[in-house]
């Protein structure tokens, strides 16, 4: 069974780490076409209860190691998850086998140590925000665009640097140009959406400060410098910090380079997750069904929270309905309520119906079936 293989690899890591207890938090990032629900997931506060039960059942005696793999997620989930881990071990450490981005990087700031492999990545913590006042996405009707906190700050800096708006007193012409640009911004972006971005910006700064102070006692100036380097300085949310850059930013007392035995063990567990859940094999809906199937049930696994003793799985169940796409110049008469049948040779269309989506206790720990 895949879980039995993962347990052996977890045990090897715990042995290398001299008995520290390993807990894995993984959000899977498998690609799908079209984007299918539950195949790729993000860090959310919903994992808190799962994590609590895993920590509670894991017989912790010598500290906690969090094996963390995620592309990021909800900023509001960072402190609830971090504070829960600290309830069990204030000196917990983070193991970064590969990707620990955005919200995951923020959690890592509160760890006593961050142990990174050569492929390990942290990322900037400048999230995109969204609410009902965000601009509509012209390419995806009905959806709203996310607004990057640092993009809005960069627009402000652009005005200052281009038009010299950083003077204590602006002249009449500067004031006129400034008003034009502010009007253009507010015409495109609702003022309440801008206010939300500003609020999140303040939240990020305050939260990063709070997380860093969990183990740092080397002055507020140093903490503010670190916050600047992981928010504004990268200029791109897509820039990833390898362990050399992370060491320059956070210091040798915070970043540890995994030695060869530990890196090999961490990479083996990462690859086991990749194999068990097909993370590096994109899922194409056209390959799930042949041309004769009108419906197909599916089950996708999107993440795990697990230790050797206890595990949770994020699972999505549902049905895929397949039907033919009729050309625009063709009319087909169907009885009321009857779906378009499958007609050989015509392009296919799909409708996805989610029947169940939740974290559940993996009583019989398992992998993915599709």
BALUMLO-981229 format. One record per residue (C-alpha): residue number from 1; x, y, z. Coordinates in Angstrom, 2 decimals, decimal comma. Each point is the difference from the previous one (the first is absolute). Layout:
// residues N
{NUM {X Y Z}};
...
END
This chain:
// residues 370
{1 {0,00 0,00 0,00}};
{2 {1,30 3,51 -0,77}};
{3 {-0,52 1,18 3,58}};
{4 {2,10 -2,87 1,35}};
{5 {2,82 1,13 -2,29}};
{6 {-0,38 3,58 1,24}};
{7 {0,08 -1,18 3,62}};
{8 {3,36 -1,68 -0,56}};
{9 {1,41 3,18 -1,53}};
{10 {-1,40 2,12 2,86}};
{11 {1,62 -2,36 2,49}};
{12 {3,34 0,36 -1,78}};
{13 {-0,22 3,79 0,28}};
{14 {-0,91 -0,23 3,69}};
{15 {3,04 -2,23 0,58}};
{16 {2,31 2,45 -1,79}};
{17 {-1,54 2,81 2,03}};
{18 {0,72 -1,93 3,22}};
{19 {-3,55 -0,79 1,00}};
{20 {-1,76 3,26 -0,82}};
{21 {-3,61 -0,62 -1,08}};
{22 {-0,78 0,57 -3,69}};
{23 {-3,32 1,44 -1,15}};
{24 {-0,60 0,57 -3,73}};
{25 {-2,19 2,83 -1,30}};
{26 {-0,35 -0,26 -3,77}};
{27 {-2,24 1,86 -2,42}};
{28 {0,21 -1,70 -3,35}};
{29 {0,64 2,05 -3,13}};
{30 {-0,88 -2,40 -2,77}};
{31 {-0,94 1,70 -3,26}};
{32 {-3,28 -0,85 -1,74}};
{33 {-1,66 1,01 -3,25}};
{34 {-2,51 1,46 0,40}};
{35 {0,57 0,95 3,63}};
{36 {-1,72 -2,76 1,98}};
{37 {-1,24 0,52 3,58}};
{38 {2,12 -1,48 2,77}};
{39 {3,00 -0,97 -2,14}};
{40 {2,04 3,00 1,13}};
{41 {-0,56 1,56 3,43}};
{42 {1,21 2,90 2,11}};
{43 {0,75 0,49 3,68}};
{44 {-3,21 0,89 1,87}};
{45 {-1,12 0,23 3,61}};
{46 {-2,07 -3,17 -0,53}};
{47 {3,09 -2,13 0,62}};
{48 {0,22 1,27 3,60}};
{49 {-2,17 -2,72 1,55}};
{50 {1,69 -2,70 -2,12}};
{51 {3,40 1,25 1,14}};
{52 {-1,13 0,09 3,63}};
{53 {-1,08 -3,65 -0,10}};
{54 {3,19 -1,09 -1,75}};
{55 {2,15 1,85 2,55}};
{56 {-2,09 -1,32 2,91}};
{57 {0,27 -3,63 -1,13}};
{58 {3,69 0,10 -0,89}};
{59 {1,52 -0,58 3,47}};
{60 {2,27 3,06 -0,17}};
{61 {2,94 -0,16 2,39}};
{62 {3,06 1,57 -1,65}};
{63 {-1,25 2,83 -2,14}};
{64 {-1,87 0,39 -3,27}};
{65 {1,27 0,13 -3,57}};
{66 {-2,51 1,26 -2,58}};
{67 {0,60 -1,39 -3,49}};
{68 {-1,58 2,83 -1,97}};
{69 {-0,92 -0,07 -3,69}};
{70 {-2,46 2,58 -1,35}};
{71 {-0,21 2,79 -2,57}};
{72 {-1,61 2,22 2,65}};
{73 {-3,54 0,94 0,89}};
{74 {-2,11 2,15 2,30}};
{75 {1,95 2,54 2,05}};
{76 {-2,69 -0,26 2,68}};
{77 {0,94 -3,66 0,51}};
{78 {3,62 0,78 0,94}};
{79 {-0,40 1,02 3,63}};
{80 {-2,61 -2,65 0,96}};
{81 {2,22 -2,76 -1,40}};
{82 {3,21 1,44 1,47}};
{83 {-1,46 0,61 3,44}};
{84 {-1,40 -3,55 0,08}};
{85 {3,40 -1,51 -0,78}};
{86 {1,55 2,19 2,71}};
{87 {-2,53 -1,35 2,51}};
{88 {1,73 -3,37 -0,43}};
{89 {3,57 1,26 -0,50}};
{90 {1,15 3,62 0,07}};
{91 {3,32 -1,13 -1,51}};
{92 {-1,46 -1,80 -3,00}};
{93 {2,11 -0,16 -3,15}};
{94 {-0,99 0,09 -3,67}};
{95 {1,37 -2,43 -2,59}};
{96 {-0,17 1,39 -3,56}};
{97 {0,48 -2,80 -2,56}};
{98 {-1,04 2,21 -2,94}};
{99 {-2,78 2,63 -0,03}};
{100 {-1,05 1,90 3,10}};
{101 {-1,44 3,12 -1,57}};
{102 {-1,84 3,10 1,19}};
{103 {-2,16 -0,96 3,02}};
{104 {2,32 -2,98 0,60}};
{105 {2,99 2,35 0,09}};
{106 {-1,82 2,03 2,64}};
{107 {-0,51 -3,08 2,17}};
{108 {3,69 -0,79 -0,40}};
{109 {0,93 3,43 1,38}};
{110 {-1,25 -1,14 3,42}};
{111 {2,07 -3,20 0,01}};
{112 {3,15 -0,28 2,08}};
{113 {1,79 -1,36 -3,07}};
{114 {-0,85 -0,35 -3,69}};
{115 {1,81 -2,98 -1,51}};
{116 {0,21 0,26 -3,80}};
{117 {1,18 -2,38 -2,70}};
{118 {1,85 1,24 -3,07}};
{119 {-3,30 0,17 -1,89}};
{120 {-1,84 1,57 2,94}};
{121 {-1,88 3,25 -0,63}};
{122 {-1,49 2,76 2,09}};
{123 {-1,82 2,89 -1,64}};
{124 {-1,01 3,63 0,48}};
{125 {-3,02 0,62 2,24}};
{126 {-1,89 2,57 -2,09}};
{127 {-3,37 -1,71 -0,53}};
{128 {-2,70 0,89 -2,46}};
{129 {-3,29 1,02 1,59}};
{130 {-3,54 -0,35 -1,15}};
{131 {-3,50 0,99 1,04}};
{132 {-3,30 0,89 -1,63}};
{133 {1,34 3,45 -0,94}};
{134 {2,96 -1,24 -2,08}};
{135 {-0,06 0,68 -3,78}};
{136 {-1,70 -2,54 -2,23}};
{137 {2,24 -2,23 -2,11}};
{138 {-0,66 0,76 -3,67}};
{139 {1,41 -3,39 -1,05}};
{140 {-2,08 -2,01 2,48}};
{141 {-3,48 1,50 0,26}};
{142 {-1,41 -0,25 3,50}};
{143 {3,43 -0,18 1,64}};
{144 {1,79 2,85 1,72}};
{145 {3,68 0,87 -0,28}};
{146 {2,28 -0,30 3,00}};
{147 {1,94 3,11 0,94}};
{148 {3,61 -0,40 1,08}};
{149 {0,85 2,02 3,10}};
{150 {3,41 0,90 -1,39}};
{151 {-1,40 0,87 -3,46}};
{152 {-2,08 2,73 1,59}};
{153 {3,00 1,21 2,00}};
{154 {2,10 -0,04 -3,18}};
{155 {-2,58 2,24 -1,72}};
{156 {0,36 2,47 2,86}};
{157 {3,78 -0,12 -0,30}};
{158 {-0,26 0,47 -3,78}};
{159 {-1,93 3,24 0,48}};
{160 {2,50 1,25 2,55}};
{161 {3,06 -0,80 -2,08}};
{162 {-1,37 1,02 -3,42}};
{163 {-1,73 3,23 0,95}};
{164 {2,04 0,86 3,09}};
{165 {-3,05 -0,21 2,25}};
{166 {2,17 -0,69 3,02}};
{167 {0,64 3,69 0,63}};
{168 {-1,56 1,39 3,21}};
{169 {-2,05 2,43 -2,05}};
{170 {-1,27 -0,69 -3,52}};
{171 {-0,50 2,87 -2,41}};
{172 {-3,23 0,53 -1,93}};
{173 {1,10 -2,00 -3,05}};
{174 {1,19 -2,91 2,13}};
{175 {-3,27 0,01 1,89}};
{176 {-1,94 -0,08 -3,29}};
{177 {1,99 -2,97 -1,36}};
{178 {-0,26 -1,79 3,33}};
{179 {-3,81 0,42 0,06}};
{180 {-0,27 -1,36 -3,56}};
{181 {1,88 -3,18 0,88}};
{182 {-1,93 -0,54 3,20}};
{183 {-3,25 0,44 -1,93}};
{184 {1,11 -2,57 -2,59}};
{185 {0,81 -2,44 2,77}};
{186 {-3,32 0,42 1,80}};
{187 {-1,92 -0,24 -3,29}};
{188 {1,46 -3,45 -0,56}};
{189 {0,29 -1,16 3,63}};
{190 {-2,70 0,60 2,58}};
{191 {1,24 2,10 2,96}};
{192 {-1,10 -2,76 2,42}};
{193 {2,19 -2,49 -1,92}};
{194 {2,93 2,40 0,38}};
{195 {-0,79 0,34 3,69}};
{196 {0,00 -3,79 0,31}};
{197 {3,46 -0,15 -1,60}};
{198 {1,30 2,59 2,46}};
{199 {-1,46 -1,96 2,91}};
{200 {1,64 -3,23 -1,18}};
{201 {3,30 1,86 -0,44}};
{202 {-0,13 1,07 3,65}};
{203 {-1,03 -3,52 1,03}};
{204 {2,97 -1,55 -1,80}};
{205 {2,45 2,37 1,68}};
{206 {-1,48 -0,53 3,43}};
{207 {-0,24 -3,77 -0,40}};
{208 {3,56 -0,33 -1,34}};
{209 {1,24 2,08 2,93}};
{210 {-1,90 -2,23 2,45}};
{211 {1,29 -3,21 -1,60}};
{212 {3,62 1,12 -0,10}};
{213 {-0,11 1,01 3,68}};
{214 {-0,78 -3,60 0,97}};
{215 {3,75 -0,66 -0,02}};
{216 {1,76 3,27 -0,78}};
{217 {1,25 2,33 2,66}};
{218 {2,40 2,00 -2,15}};
{219 {-1,81 3,31 -0,33}};
{220 {-2,96 1,49 -1,81}};
{221 {2,21 1,57 -2,68}};
{222 {1,25 -3,42 -1,08}};
{223 {-3,54 -1,41 -0,09}};
{224 {-1,24 2,91 -2,12}};
{225 {2,91 -0,53 -2,40}};
{226 {-0,96 -3,67 -0,39}};
{227 {-3,65 0,89 -0,62}};
{228 {1,06 2,44 -2,72}};
{229 {2,15 -2,65 -1,69}};
{230 {-2,82 -2,55 -0,16}};
{231 {-2,74 2,42 -1,07}};
{232 {1,18 2,97 -2,05}};
{233 {3,57 -0,85 -1,00}};
{234 {-0,64 -3,03 -2,29}};
{235 {-2,24 2,09 -2,35}};
{236 {-1,73 -3,20 -1,09}};
{237 {-2,12 -2,56 1,84}};
{238 {1,43 -2,60 -2,39}};
{239 {3,56 0,51 1,24}};
{240 {0,96 -2,96 2,19}};
{241 {2,61 0,11 2,75}};
{242 {2,41 -2,92 -0,07}};
{243 {1,82 -0,87 3,19}};
{244 {2,91 2,33 -0,78}};
{245 {-2,32 2,99 -0,39}};
{246 {-2,06 -1,10 2,99}};
{247 {3,18 -0,08 2,09}};
{248 {0,92 3,52 -1,13}};
{249 {-3,44 1,25 1,02}};
{250 {-0,71 -1,97 3,18}};
{251 {3,52 -0,86 1,16}};
{252 {1,97 -3,16 0,72}};
{253 {-1,70 -0,33 3,37}};
{254 {-3,35 -0,53 -1,73}};
{255 {0,81 -1,83 -3,26}};
{256 {1,70 -3,41 0,09}};
{257 {1,23 -1,84 -3,09}};
{258 {-1,12 -3,62 0,11}};
{259 {2,96 -2,37 -0,07}};
{260 {0,14 -2,83 -2,54}};
{261 {-1,73 -2,74 2,06}};
{262 {-2,85 2,31 1,02}};
{263 {-0,39 1,49 -3,49}};
{264 {-0,18 -3,49 -1,51}};
{265 {-2,63 -1,06 2,54}};
{266 {-2,10 3,16 -0,53}};
{267 {0,22 -0,37 -3,77}};
{268 {-1,05 -3,65 0,24}};
{269 {-3,13 0,95 1,95}};
{270 {-0,77 2,80 -2,45}};
{271 {0,32 -2,39 -2,94}};
{272 {-2,23 -2,51 1,80}};
{273 {-2,74 2,64 0,20}};
{274 {0,59 0,84 -3,66}};
{275 {-0,37 -3,67 -0,97}};
{276 {-2,90 -0,86 2,32}};
{277 {-2,07 2,96 -1,15}};
{278 {1,32 0,41 -3,59}};
{279 {1,04 3,59 0,68}};
{280 {2,27 0,30 -3,02}};
{281 {-2,50 -1,59 -2,41}};
{282 {-2,48 2,62 -1,27}};
{283 {-3,59 -1,21 0,08}};
{284 {-1,85 0,49 -3,28}};
{285 {-3,74 -0,48 0,12}};
{286 {0,03 -1,44 -3,54}};
{287 {2,11 -2,89 1,29}};
{288 {-2,41 -0,85 2,80}};
{289 {-2,83 -0,93 -2,36}};
{290 {-0,20 -1,60 -3,41}};
{291 {-2,48 1,14 -2,65}};
{292 {-2,68 -2,47 1,13}};
{293 {-0,23 1,01 3,68}};
{294 {-2,77 2,44 0,87}};
{295 {0,88 0,17 3,70}};
{296 {2,91 -0,93 2,25}};
{297 {0,43 0,21 3,76}};
{298 {3,25 1,51 1,26}};
{299 {1,96 0,22 3,22}};
{300 {2,89 2,45 0,28}};
{301 {2,43 0,40 2,90}};
{302 {1,22 3,58 0,48}};
{303 {2,11 -0,06 3,16}};
{304 {1,04 -1,82 3,15}};
{305 {0,75 0,76 3,63}};
{306 {1,60 -3,07 1,47}};
{307 {2,55 -1,60 2,30}};
{308 {0,94 -3,62 0,53}};
{309 {-2,89 -0,36 2,48}};
{310 {-2,83 2,02 -1,53}};
{311 {-1,06 1,46 -3,31}};
{312 {-2,53 2,20 -1,78}};
{313 {-0,71 0,21 -3,71}};
{314 {-1,72 2,78 -1,96}};
{315 {-2,35 -1,79 -2,35}};
{316 {-2,35 1,14 -2,75}};
{317 {-2,65 -2,34 -1,41}};
{318 {-2,38 0,61 -2,84}};
{319 {-1,11 -0,77 -3,53}};
{320 {1,09 1,11 -3,44}};
{321 {-2,68 0,22 -2,70}};
{322 {1,15 -0,19 -3,60}};
{323 {-2,00 1,08 -3,04}};
{324 {0,59 1,02 -3,59}};
{325 {0,46 3,60 -1,04}};
{326 {-2,25 0,76 -2,93}};
{327 {1,29 2,47 -2,64}};
{328 {-1,68 3,42 0,02}};
{329 {-1,64 -0,59 -3,40}};
{330 {-1,59 -3,33 1,04}};
{331 {-3,29 -0,35 1,89}};
{332 {-0,83 -3,16 1,95}};
{333 {-3,51 -0,63 1,35}};
{334 {0,02 -1,73 3,39}};
{335 {-2,84 -0,95 2,37}};
{336 {-0,34 2,43 2,94}};
{337 {2,57 -0,75 2,74}};
{338 {2,08 -2,40 -2,11}};
{339 {3,72 0,72 -0,25}};
{340 {1,80 0,17 -3,28}};
{341 {1,09 -3,56 -0,88}};
{342 {3,52 -0,95 -0,97}};
{343 {0,41 0,17 -3,75}};
{344 {3,20 -1,53 -1,42}};
{345 {2,25 2,50 -1,72}};
{346 {-1,32 3,12 1,73}};
{347 {2,05 1,94 2,58}};
{348 {-0,79 -0,78 3,63}};
{349 {-1,17 2,26 2,82}};
{350 {-0,12 -0,71 3,71}};
{351 {-1,94 0,89 3,11}};
{352 {1,44 -0,70 3,43}};
{353 {-2,16 -0,64 3,06}};
{354 {1,71 -0,04 3,41}};
{355 {-1,84 -2,26 2,44}};
{356 {2,38 0,13 2,95}};
{357 {3,11 1,97 0,91}};
{358 {1,62 -0,15 3,43}};
{359 {2,93 -0,94 2,20}};
{360 {-0,62 -3,44 1,47}};
{361 {1,82 -2,30 2,36}};
{362 {1,93 -2,48 -2,10}};
{363 {-0,96 -3,08 1,99}};
{364 {1,45 -2,14 -2,75}};
{365 {2,64 2,44 -1,28}};
{366 {-0,04 0,00 -3,74}};
{367 {1,11 1,77 -3,12}};
{368 {-1,85 1,28 -3,02}};
{369 {-2,20 -2,15 -2,22}};
{370 {-0,07 2,17 -3,12}};
END
